Amino acid sequence: MAPDTAFGKPKSMTETAAKEYVEELMVKLKKRDPDQPEFHQAVHEVLVSIVPVLVKHPKYIQVLERMLEPERVILFRVPWLDDRGNIHVNRGYRVQFSSCLGPYKGGLRFHPSVNLSILKFLGFEQIFKNSLTMLPIGGGKGGSDFDPKGKSDREIMAFCQSFMTELYRHIGADTDVPAGDIGCGGREVGFLFGQYKRIQNEFVGVLTGKPIESGGSLIRNESTGYGTVYFAKEMLESHNISIKGKKAIISGSGNVAMFAADKMLELGATVITLSDSSGYIVCDEGLSSEQLDWLKDLKFEKRGRLSEVPEKFPGIAYHASETASGYNPLWQVKGDLYLPCAHQNEIGEKDAKHIVANGAIAVVEGANMPSTAEAIEYFLQHSVMIGPAKAANAGGVAVSALEMAQNGQRIFWDEPEMDERLTSIMQNIHEKVKNAAEEYGHDDNYVIGANIAGFIRVADAMLQTGLV
């Protein structure tokens, strides 16, 4: 039976009762939104983690059900013309999940897989990730099922302008500040900002990840990847392990993966792999800085594929993706540190078994929810450290919030200052996560620590602002 959650009347709760209540909430959630598996997965991970918090502080019971429901979901059509004059219609979304800590903050994802379940999972994760930064930002997410691949710059501009022609009504520097995500980089954010500025006739920090000339911030593109490695460094050093000399297996080849690889090299690690949707590359001796620079040009400027790499560098092997095997062969490559930086659920239980068999020290998540629940459980059972996405990849949104601060004050911080601020934020996140895990009896379980630390700050704010 669900506990009495009447406002202002929290009851005591045993561990058994807390677990039963969590399961009742999950049953209710799945009944209400039966076709949203990614959202169910994200919610379940948080709820099971905070059971000890509910036992110690039953006052938080009364916020749980509200916390699982977005404050607002916006759904709209996005019509646009391609270069041949054909009409296309995509679906646009903005999930404004929680504003209890500040304006909604979270990226826009442009990818054919985008649907409400994925955006709700991302928005829900964003609440707690943003909470961990200790910056005044709430949680949200948005995007479209539009696929920018193979589109001309004019077609992408047409789509972005149409998208913003509706979205502008729902955002603002003190209301909701979107950013980029998969498929929405500096080019797309620039087009979106230009259309917002045209409609509203104002130059304000309504988007982050903007081009520098439009009020963007230094190291914004690098920040998620850098932050992931800074978190990994803190996590390893807290166990007296140096990142220097370790072999890094990295998935993805976007901003997160490329700049995580950059920072790994800078700190003395060896980067063995990168991947894209068609396959992955393996460089047994480790990628050099010069090779990484060439790869950035290939992916960011030429928008090419990793299959082109061996022609330029014969010593680097390329392997096409295998989808029928039920696992990703990339994770069979032997290494010490594994950084999934591509997409959600890219590491399943079979992959986790390969990673453990390789003698992995740690898995540090650069992507959002890249490991399934079964994979996480397997890592924990085999004493592989996990740097969860909520904590490890918070560097991107942290620098986005710093971009908002610069826009609001009409100032511009140089690269050393930005990197120093990012480093400090990631160090503080690591400390908060580690301390929360220890306080609630789960030493070294960074997954539980991140969920608890993020949850408590949000729950306190919700209690303070009343039943809204």
C-alpha positions as CSV (number, residue, x, y, z in Angstrom):
1,M,0.0,0.0,0.0
2,A,1.3,3.5,-0.9
3,P,2.3,5.6,2.1
4,D,0.4,8.7,3.3
5,T,1.9,11.4,1.1
6,A,-0.4,14.2,2.3
7,F,1.4,17.5,2.1
8,G,3.2,18.3,5.3
9,K,2.4,14.9,6.9
10,P,5.3,12.6,6.1
11,K,5.3,9.2,7.9
12,S,8.1,7.0,9.0
13,M,9.1,4.3,6.5
14,T,10.9,0.9,6.8
15,E,13.2,-0.3,4.0
16,T,10.6,-2.9,3.0
17,A,7.9,-0.3,2.8
18,A,10.1,2.0,0.8
19,K,10.9,-0.7,-1.7
20,E,7.2,-1.6,-2.1
21,Y,6.4,2.1,-2.7
22,V,9.0,2.4,-5.3
23,E,7.6,-0.7,-7.1
24,E,4.1,0.7,-6.9
25,L,5.3,3.9,-8.5
26,M,6.9,2.0,-11.3
27,V,3.7,0.0,-11.9
28,K,1.7,3.2,-12.0
29,L,4.3,4.9,-14.3
30,K,4.3,1.9,-16.8
31,K,0.5,1.8,-16.8
32,R,0.3,5.5,-17.6
33,D,3.1,5.5,-20.2
34,P,3.3,1.9,-21.4
35,D,5.4,2.7,-24.6
36,Q,8.3,4.6,-22.9
37,P,10.9,1.9,-22.0
38,E,13.9,4.3,-21.9
39,F,12.0,6.6,-19.5
40,H,11.1,3.6,-17.3
41,Q,14.7,2.6,-17.2
42,A,15.9,6.0,-16.1
43,V,13.3,6.4,-13.4
44,H,13.8,2.9,-12.0
45,E,17.5,3.5,-11.6
46,V,16.9,6.6,-9.5
47,L,14.1,5.2,-7.4
48,V,15.9,2.1,-6.3
49,S,18.9,4.1,-5.5
50,I,17.1,6.5,-3.1
51,V,15.4,3.8,-1.0
52,P,17.9,4.5,1.9
53,V,17.1,8.2,1.7
54,L,13.4,7.6,2.0
55,V,14.0,5.4,5.1
56,K,16.2,8.1,6.7
57,H,14.2,11.1,5.5
58,P,10.5,10.1,4.9
59,K,9.6,13.7,4.2
60,Y,10.8,13.1,0.6
61,I,8.0,10.6,0.0
62,Q,5.6,13.4,-0.9
63,V,7.6,14.8,-3.8
64,L,8.3,11.5,-5.7
65,E,5.1,11.3,-7.8
66,R,5.4,14.9,-8.8
67,M,9.1,14.5,-9.7
68,L,8.2,11.8,-12.2
69,E,5.8,14.0,-14.2
70,P,7.2,16.8,-16.5
71,E,5.9,20.2,-15.7
72,R,5.2,20.7,-19.4
73,V,5.5,18.7,-22.6
74,I,5.3,20.6,-25.9
75,L,4.7,18.8,-29.2
76,F,4.6,20.5,-32.6
77,R,5.0,20.0,-36.3
78,V,8.0,21.3,-38.2
79,P,7.4,21.8,-42.0
80,W,10.3,22.6,-44.3
81,L,11.3,22.6,-47.9
82,D,14.3,20.6,-49.3
83,D,16.5,21.8,-52.1
84,R,14.2,20.3,-54.8
85,G,11.2,22.1,-53.4
86,N,9.7,19.0,-51.7
87,I,7.7,19.5,-48.5
88,H,8.8,17.5,-45.4
89,V,7.1,17.5,-42.0
90,N,9.0,16.4,-38.8
91,R,7.9,16.4,-35.3
92,G,9.3,18.8,-32.7
93,Y,9.4,18.4,-28.9
94,R,10.4,20.2,-25.8
95,V,10.1,18.4,-22.4
96,Q,10.2,21.0,-19.7
97,F,10.7,18.6,-16.8
98,S,11.7,20.6,-13.7
99,S,12.3,24.2,-12.9
100,C,12.7,24.0,-9.2
101,L,16.4,24.8,-9.3
102,G,16.4,27.3,-12.2
103,P,15.4,27.7,-15.8
104,Y,14.9,24.5,-17.8
105,K,18.2,23.5,-19.2
106,G,19.0,20.7,-21.6
107,G,19.9,20.0,-25.2
108,L,18.1,19.5,-28.5
109,R,18.6,16.2,-30.2
110,F,18.0,15.9,-34.0
111,H,17.9,12.2,-34.9
112,P,15.4,9.8,-36.5
113,S,15.2,7.8,-33.2
114,V,13.9,10.8,-31.2
115,N,10.5,10.1,-29.5
116,L,8.8,11.1,-26.3
117,S,10.3,8.2,-24.3
118,I,13.9,9.2,-25.2
119,L,13.3,12.8,-24.5
120,K,11.6,12.2,-21.2
121,F,14.5,9.9,-20.1
122,L,17.0,12.5,-21.1
123,G,15.0,15.3,-19.4
124,F,14.7,13.3,-16.2
125,E,18.4,12.5,-16.2
126,Q,19.1,16.2,-16.8
127,I,17.3,17.2,-13.6
128,F,19.8,15.3,-11.4
129,K,22.8,16.0,-13.5
130,N,22.2,19.7,-13.4
131,S,21.6,19.4,-9.6
132,L,25.0,17.9,-9.1
133,T,26.7,20.9,-10.7
134,M,25.3,23.1,-7.9
135,L,24.5,25.7,-10.6
136,P,21.0,27.3,-10.7
137,I,19.6,25.3,-13.6
138,G,16.6,23.0,-13.9
139,G,16.1,20.1,-16.3
140,G,14.6,19.8,-19.7
141,K,15.3,18.2,-23.1
142,G,14.0,18.6,-26.7
143,G,14.5,17.8,-30.3
144,S,13.1,16.3,-33.4
145,D,13.1,13.1,-35.5
146,F,14.8,15.2,-38.2
147,D,18.0,13.6,-39.6
148,P,20.7,16.1,-40.5
149,K,22.8,13.5,-42.2
150,G,23.0,14.0,-45.9
151,K,21.3,17.4,-45.8
152,S,22.7,20.5,-47.3
153,D,23.4,23.6,-45.2
154,R,20.4,25.3,-46.7
155,E,18.1,22.4,-45.8
156,I,19.4,22.3,-42.3
157,M,18.9,26.1,-42.0
158,A,15.3,25.7,-43.4
159,F,14.5,23.0,-40.8
160,C,16.1,25.0,-37.9
161,Q,14.2,28.2,-38.8
162,S,10.9,26.3,-38.9
163,F,11.7,24.5,-35.6
164,M,12.5,27.8,-33.9
165,T,9.4,29.5,-35.3
166,E,7.4,27.4,-32.9
167,L,9.9,26.8,-30.1
168,Y,10.6,30.5,-29.5
169,R,7.2,30.9,-27.8
170,H,8.3,28.5,-25.0
171,I,11.9,29.5,-24.2
172,G,13.7,32.5,-22.8
173,A,16.9,33.3,-20.9
174,D,15.1,33.0,-17.6
175,T,12.6,30.4,-18.7
176,D,14.2,27.6,-20.8
177,V,17.6,27.7,-22.3
178,P,18.2,24.8,-24.8
179,A,21.6,23.7,-26.1
180,G,22.9,21.2,-28.7
181,D,23.0,17.5,-28.5
182,I,23.3,14.6,-31.1
183,G,22.7,16.0,-34.5
184,C,22.5,19.6,-33.2
185,G,26.0,21.2,-33.2
186,G,27.3,24.7,-33.6
187,R,25.9,25.1,-37.1
188,E,22.4,24.1,-36.0
189,V,22.5,26.2,-32.8
190,G,23.7,29.2,-34.9
191,F,20.7,28.9,-37.3
192,L,18.3,28.4,-34.3
193,F,19.7,31.5,-32.5
194,G,19.5,33.6,-35.7
195,Q,15.8,32.8,-36.1
196,Y,15.1,33.5,-32.5
197,K,16.9,36.8,-32.7
198,R,14.9,37.7,-35.9
199,I,11.6,36.9,-34.3
200,Q,12.1,38.4,-30.9
201,N,14.4,41.3,-31.9
202,E,16.7,40.7,-28.9
203,F,20.2,39.4,-28.4
204,V,20.0,37.3,-25.2
205,G,21.5,34.0,-23.9
206,V,18.5,31.9,-24.9
207,L,20.6,29.1,-26.3
208,T,24.0,27.8,-25.3
209,G,26.6,26.1,-27.5
210,K,26.4,29.2,-29.7
211,P,29.2,30.2,-32.1
212,I,31.6,32.5,-30.2
213,E,30.6,35.5,-32.4
214,S,27.0,35.0,-31.3
215,G,27.8,35.0,-27.5
216,G,29.1,31.5,-27.2
217,S,31.7,30.3,-24.7
218,L,35.2,28.9,-25.0
219,I,35.6,25.2,-24.4
220,R,31.8,24.5,-24.7
221,N,32.4,22.0,-27.5
222,E,35.2,20.3,-25.5
223,S,33.5,20.5,-22.1
224,T,31.6,17.2,-21.9
225,G,34.6,15.1,-23.1
226,Y,37.0,17.0,-20.9
227,G,34.7,16.8,-17.9
228,T,34.3,13.0,-18.4
229,V,38.0,12.6,-18.2
230,Y,38.3,15.0,-15.2
231,F,35.8,12.9,-13.4
232,A,37.6,9.7,-14.3
233,K,40.9,11.2,-13.1
234,E,39.3,12.1,-9.7
235,M,37.7,8.6,-9.4
236,L,40.9,6.8,-10.2
237,E,43.1,9.0,-7.9
238,S,40.7,8.5,-5.0
239,H,41.7,4.8,-5.3
240,N,45.4,5.6,-5.8
241,I,45.4,4.8,-9.5
242,S,47.0,7.1,-12.1
243,I,45.3,7.7,-15.5
244,K,48.8,7.9,-17.0
245,G,49.8,4.9,-19.1
246,K,46.3,3.4,-19.1
247,K,44.6,2.2,-22.4
248,A,41.3,3.9,-23.2
249,I,38.6,2.2,-25.2
250,I,36.3,5.0,-26.4
251,S,33.1,4.7,-28.4
252,G,31.7,7.5,-30.6
253,S,33.4,10.2,-32.7
254,G,31.4,13.3,-31.9
255,N,32.4,16.1,-29.6
256,V,32.3,14.0,-26.4
257,A,34.4,11.2,-27.8
258,M,36.9,13.3,-29.6
259,F,37.6,15.7,-26.8
260,A,37.7,12.9,-24.2
261,A,40.4,11.3,-26.4
262,D,42.2,14.7,-26.5
263,K,42.3,15.0,-22.8
264,M,43.2,11.4,-22.3
265,L,46.3,11.9,-24.5
266,E,47.2,15.1,-22.6
267,L,47.1,13.2,-19.3
268,G,49.3,10.4,-20.6
269,A,46.8,7.7,-21.5
270,T,46.7,5.8,-24.7
271,V,43.5,6.0,-26.9
272,I,42.9,2.7,-28.8
273,T,39.5,3.1,-30.4
274,L,36.8,5.4,-31.7
275,S,33.5,4.5,-33.5
276,D,30.6,5.8,-35.5
277,S,27.3,4.3,-36.6
278,S,28.9,2.2,-39.3
279,G,31.9,0.7,-37.4
280,Y,34.9,1.3,-35.3
281,I,38.7,1.9,-35.6
282,V,41.4,0.2,-33.6
283,C,45.0,1.6,-33.3
284,D,47.0,-0.8,-31.2
285,E,49.8,1.7,-30.6
286,G,47.4,4.4,-29.7
287,L,46.2,7.4,-31.7
288,S,48.5,10.4,-31.9
289,S,47.5,14.0,-31.5
290,E,48.0,14.6,-35.2
291,Q,45.8,11.6,-36.1
292,L,43.1,13.0,-33.7
293,D,43.3,16.4,-35.4
294,W,42.8,14.7,-38.8
295,L,39.8,12.7,-37.4
296,K,38.2,15.9,-36.1
297,D,38.5,17.4,-39.5
298,L,37.0,14.3,-41.1
299,K,34.0,14.2,-38.7
300,F,33.3,17.8,-37.9
301,E,34.2,19.6,-41.2
302,K,33.9,17.0,-43.9
303,R,31.2,14.9,-42.1
304,G,32.9,11.8,-43.3
305,R,33.0,8.2,-42.0
306,L,35.6,6.3,-40.0
307,S,35.7,3.7,-42.9
308,E,37.9,6.3,-44.7
309,V,40.6,6.2,-42.0
310,P,42.7,3.2,-43.2
311,E,43.2,4.9,-46.6
312,K,45.0,7.8,-44.8
313,F,46.5,5.8,-41.9
314,P,47.2,2.1,-43.0
315,G,48.2,1.2,-39.5
316,I,44.7,1.8,-38.1
317,A,42.3,-1.0,-38.6
318,Y,38.6,-0.4,-39.4
319,H,35.9,-2.9,-38.5
320,A,32.3,-2.6,-39.8
321,S,29.5,-2.9,-37.3
322,E,28.0,-6.3,-36.6
323,T,24.4,-6.1,-35.5
324,A,23.4,-9.7,-35.6
325,S,25.7,-10.9,-32.8
326,G,23.8,-9.3,-29.9
327,Y,26.8,-7.5,-28.7
328,N,29.3,-4.8,-29.9
329,P,32.7,-6.2,-30.8
330,L,34.2,-2.8,-29.9
331,W,33.9,-3.7,-26.2
332,Q,36.0,-6.9,-26.8
333,V,39.1,-4.7,-27.5
334,K,41.3,-5.0,-24.5
335,G,41.9,-1.9,-22.4
336,D,41.9,-0.5,-18.9
337,L,39.4,2.4,-19.1
338,Y,36.2,2.1,-21.1
339,L,34.4,5.4,-22.1
340,P,31.0,4.9,-23.8
341,C,30.5,8.2,-25.5
342,A,28.0,7.4,-28.3
343,H,24.4,6.8,-27.2
344,Q,22.0,5.2,-24.7
345,N,22.2,1.5,-23.9
346,E,25.2,0.8,-26.1
347,I,26.7,-1.5,-23.4
348,G,24.5,-4.5,-22.7
349,E,25.2,-7.4,-20.4
350,K,27.1,-9.4,-23.0
351,D,29.3,-6.3,-23.6
352,A,29.8,-5.9,-19.8
353,K,31.0,-9.5,-19.6
354,H,33.6,-8.8,-22.4
355,I,34.7,-5.6,-20.6
356,V,35.1,-7.4,-17.3
357,A,37.0,-10.3,-19.0
358,N,39.4,-7.7,-20.4
359,G,40.4,-6.7,-16.9
360,A,38.8,-3.3,-17.0
361,I,39.5,-0.9,-14.1
362,A,36.6,1.5,-14.7
363,V,33.8,2.4,-17.0
364,V,33.2,6.2,-17.3
365,E,30.0,7.2,-19.1
366,G,30.4,10.1,-21.5
367,A,27.0,9.4,-23.2
368,N,23.6,9.6,-21.5
369,M,22.7,6.2,-19.9
370,P,25.0,4.2,-22.2
371,S,24.9,1.1,-19.9
372,T,21.8,-1.1,-19.4
373,A,20.7,-1.9,-15.9
374,E,22.0,-5.5,-16.4
375,A,25.4,-4.2,-17.5
376,I,25.7,-1.9,-14.5
377,E,24.7,-4.7,-12.1
378,Y,27.4,-7.0,-13.7
379,F,30.1,-4.3,-13.4
380,L,29.2,-3.8,-9.7
381,Q,29.3,-7.5,-9.0
382,H,32.8,-7.7,-10.5
383,S,34.2,-4.6,-8.7
384,V,34.6,-2.5,-11.9
385,M,34.3,1.2,-11.0
386,I,31.5,3.1,-12.8
387,G,31.5,6.8,-13.4
388,P,27.7,7.3,-14.1
389,A,26.6,9.7,-16.8
390,K,24.7,12.0,-14.4
391,A,28.0,12.8,-12.8
392,A,30.7,12.1,-15.4
393,N,29.2,13.9,-18.4
394,A,27.9,16.9,-16.4
395,G,30.8,19.1,-17.8
396,G,28.8,20.0,-20.9
397,V,25.8,21.5,-19.0
398,A,28.1,23.0,-16.5
399,V,29.9,25.1,-19.2
400,S,26.5,25.8,-20.7
401,A,25.5,27.4,-17.4
402,L,28.8,29.3,-17.4
403,E,27.9,30.5,-20.9
404,M,24.5,31.7,-19.5
405,A,26.4,33.6,-16.8
406,Q,28.7,35.3,-19.3
407,N,25.8,36.3,-21.5
408,G,23.9,37.7,-18.5
409,Q,26.8,39.8,-17.4
410,R,28.0,40.7,-20.9
411,I,31.5,39.4,-20.1
412,F,33.8,36.8,-21.7
413,W,36.1,34.4,-19.8
414,D,39.3,33.2,-21.5
415,E,40.1,29.5,-22.0
416,P,42.3,29.0,-18.9
417,E,39.6,30.4,-16.6
418,M,36.9,28.3,-18.2
419,D,39.0,25.1,-17.9
420,E,39.8,26.0,-14.3
421,R,36.1,26.4,-13.5
422,L,35.2,23.2,-15.3
423,T,37.9,21.3,-13.4
424,S,36.7,22.6,-10.1
425,I,33.0,21.7,-10.9
426,M,34.0,18.1,-11.8
427,Q,36.1,17.8,-8.7
428,N,33.2,19.0,-6.6
429,I,30.7,16.6,-8.3
430,H,33.1,13.7,-7.6
431,E,33.3,14.7,-3.9
432,K,29.5,15.0,-3.6
433,V,28.9,11.7,-5.3
434,K,31.5,9.8,-3.3
435,N,30.3,11.3,0.0
436,A,26.7,10.5,-0.6
437,A,27.5,6.9,-1.4
438,E,29.5,6.6,1.8
439,E,26.8,8.3,3.9
440,Y,24.2,5.9,2.9
441,G,26.3,2.8,3.2
442,H,27.3,2.2,-0.4
443,D,31.0,3.0,-0.5
444,D,32.4,3.3,-4.0
445,N,29.0,2.9,-5.7
446,Y,29.1,6.0,-7.7
447,V,25.7,5.2,-9.4
448,I,23.9,5.3,-6.1
449,G,25.9,8.2,-4.9
450,A,25.1,10.3,-8.0
451,N,21.4,9.5,-7.8
452,I,21.2,10.3,-4.1
453,A,23.2,13.5,-4.2
454,G,21.3,14.8,-7.2
455,F,17.9,13.8,-5.8
456,I,18.3,15.4,-2.3
457,R,18.9,18.9,-3.7
458,V,16.0,18.7,-6.1
459,A,13.7,17.3,-3.4
460,D,14.6,20.0,-0.9
461,A,13.8,22.7,-3.5
462,M,10.5,21.0,-4.2
463,L,9.5,20.9,-0.5
464,Q,10.5,24.6,-0.1
465,T,8.4,25.8,-3.1
466,G,5.2,24.0,-2.1
467,L,2.7,22.0,-4.1
468,V,3.4,23.2,-7.6
